[in-house]
Amino acid sequence: MDRTELVNLILSNVMSPDDVREECKISKQRLHDLNKAGRIAPIKLIGKAGLYLRQDVERLRKELELNEKYKPNSLK
């Protein structure tokens, strides 16, 4: 695997906190709360920011969508 393939693999499977918040339509505070609750965890911390696996983010997004569907007045 050459460098370009490796970079593409990483970029397609790793998300920044901003990407996670945009994908899940949540606030910075909500992402922090979800981290503390163990519902999503970064795979790597860089300073205070984390990097997240896309599959974990997609699982969380589906979970949050179900919560919204069945508990429309609850927090995301």
C-alpha positions as CSV (number, residue, x, y, z in Angstrom):
1,M,0.0,0.0,0.0
2,D,1.5,3.3,-1.0
3,R,1.3,6.6,0.8
4,T,-1.6,7.9,-1.3
5,E,-3.7,4.8,-0.7
6,L,-3.0,5.0,3.0
7,V,-4.0,8.6,3.2
8,N,-7.2,8.0,1.3
9,L,-8.0,5.0,3.6
10,I,-7.5,7.2,6.7
11,L,-9.5,10.1,5.3
12,S,-12.4,7.9,4.3
13,N,-12.6,6.2,7.7
14,V,-11.6,8.8,10.3
15,M,-13.6,11.9,11.3
16,S,-12.8,15.0,13.3
17,P,-15.0,16.3,16.0
18,D,-16.4,18.9,13.7
19,D,-17.2,16.2,11.1
20,V,-18.9,14.2,13.9
21,R,-21.0,17.1,15.0
22,E,-22.1,17.9,11.5
23,E,-22.9,14.3,10.7
24,C,-24.9,13.7,13.8
25,K,-26.4,17.3,14.0
26,I,-25.3,17.8,17.6
27,S,-23.5,20.5,19.5
28,K,-20.0,20.6,20.9
29,Q,-21.4,20.1,24.4
30,R,-23.6,17.2,23.3
31,L,-20.5,15.4,21.7
32,H,-18.6,16.0,25.0
33,D,-21.5,14.5,27.0
34,L,-21.7,11.5,24.6
35,N,-18.0,10.9,25.1
36,K,-18.3,11.1,28.9
37,A,-21.3,8.7,28.8
38,G,-19.3,6.2,26.7
39,R,-21.7,6.3,23.8
40,I,-18.8,7.2,21.4
41,A,-15.1,7.2,22.0
42,P,-12.3,8.7,20.0
43,I,-9.7,6.3,18.6
44,K,-6.9,8.9,19.1
45,L,-6.6,12.1,21.1
46,I,-4.7,15.0,19.8
47,G,-4.5,17.6,22.5
48,K,-8.1,17.9,23.6
49,A,-9.6,16.9,20.2
50,G,-10.2,13.3,19.2
51,L,-10.4,11.4,16.0
52,Y,-13.4,9.1,15.5
53,L,-14.0,6.0,13.3
54,R,-16.6,6.6,10.7
55,Q,-18.4,3.4,11.6
56,D,-18.8,4.5,15.2
57,V,-20.2,7.8,14.1
58,E,-22.7,6.2,11.7
59,R,-23.8,3.9,14.5
60,L,-24.2,6.9,16.8
61,R,-26.1,8.8,14.2
62,K,-28.6,5.9,13.7
63,E,-29.0,5.7,17.5
64,L,-29.7,9.4,17.8
65,E,-32.2,9.2,14.9
66,L,-34.1,6.4,16.6
67,N,-34.1,8.4,19.9
68,E,-35.6,11.4,18.0
69,K,-38.2,9.2,16.3
70,Y,-39.4,7.5,19.6
71,K,-38.7,10.4,22.0
72,P,-39.1,13.5,19.9
73,N,-38.8,15.9,22.9
74,S,-35.7,14.4,24.3
75,L,-32.2,15.8,23.8
76,K,-30.1,14.6,20.9
